[in-house]
Amino acid sequence: MSFGAPQYLNLLFLLPVAVLLFWFILRYITKIRTQFQMDQVERFSHLSTRFRYVRLTFLFVLATGSLILAVAEPQFELKREEPIYKKINVVFLLDTSLSMRARDIAPSRIDRAREEIQNFILHRKENIGQIGLVNFAGSSVILSYLTEDAQNIVFYLDYLEADLRPTFGTDIGAGFKNALLLLEKEQEIDEGLRPEDFTFILISDGEDHGDTLREAVQKASQLNVRTYTVGLGTMTGAYIPIGEKDGHTVFLVDEEGDRLLATFDEGTLRWVAGATGGRYYRSHTGTELYKNLNEILWNERKVIGTRTVTEKTPLYYWFIVTSFAALVIFIID
């Protein structure tokens, strides 16, 4: 047992003084009894027996001592060994193309992805090191290089919206190339970083109309950078809203005026994950995304050592109960 505030234990030295003071009082009372010839009264009164004074002294010492120990914050210590995990650097590749505005997943594919990524980052596990963010649509932008500041990523996610430019395709390869560029830049800053210290997480509906994805995936595979993919969307798809007019939703249309349907293609996502040694996850409603991200971290865990952890259980309440009980008995005795 240890104490969180051991300085209060010094108050225990006052208890012998209290006991000594009590015996001086007892001797004085005994002397008074002798002078007033109260021996006969003592036979019929339990209030003035020596045993009662001894009992009251014990209760006083018990109540005061227990209270002092409670203030000193006693605690039981239990030591155990727990693993130390290697920090991994996560780079999110987020699809912000027009098709991600489809509302087959509430409130929309892109909004659900942003919300779940934010939740994941703000409650991230200890084996996450730094986080980077890359978005892609018809083109790609590195929004944030690696950072430990979760609020920096949240800032970009808060203001990140689907690309509203009139592009009718998604270039996942462009996002992949920028993620690899981010990796190279970070290695220039920190020569100790290795490609396998990075994990890519690609979140998309799977539509890809670019011609650079295969080359980028091959490079990631050669560098041993695992990519986990999460597919967002339903097989039935949904039309793509692009605004409001006269209280009605305006949907994206083609050259003939027909509404364009945002589809879902998991084949591309499965291939990317398989080619890089990662794994493909399916999020039907978007609510599974947080669970998917945590499972990815679980798969990426690497134990590099152990550490001793001391768990402390507070015990002060037991001493408070003891002090209170002794005080009650002291009062009513």
Sequence and secondary structure as in RCSB ss.txt:
>XXXX:A:sequence
MSFGAPQYLNLLFLLPVAVLLFWFILRYITKIRTQFQMDQVERFSHLSTRFRYVRLTFLFVLATGSLILAVAEPQ
FELKREEPIYKKINVVFLLDTSLSMRARDIAPSRIDRAREEIQNFILHRKENIGQIGLVNFAGSSVILSYLTEDA
QNIVFYLDYLEADLRPTFGTDIGAGFKNALLLLEKEQEIDEGLRPEDFTFILISDGEDHGDTLREAVQKASQLNV
RTYTVGLGTMTGAYIPIGEKDGHTVFLVDEEGDRLLATFDEGTLRWVAGATGGRYYRSHTGTELYKNLNEILWNE
RKVIGTRTVTEKTPLYYWFIVTSFAALVIFIID
>XXXX:A:secstr
 EESSGGGGGGGGHHHHHHHHHHHHHHHHHHHHHHHT HHHHHH GGG HHHHHHHHHHHHHHHHHHHHHHT EE
EEEEEEEEEE  EEEEEEEE SGGGG  SSSS HHHHHHHHHHHHHHT  TTEEEEEEEEESSSEEEEEEEES H
HHHHHHHHH     SS     HHHHHHHHHHHHHHHHHH TT  GGGEEEEEEE      S HHHHHHHHHHTT 
EEEEEEES SS EE EEEEETTEEEE B TTS B EE   HHHHHHHHHHTT  EEEESSSTTHHHHHHHHHHHT
  EEEEEEEEEEEE HHHHHHHHHHHHHHHHH 
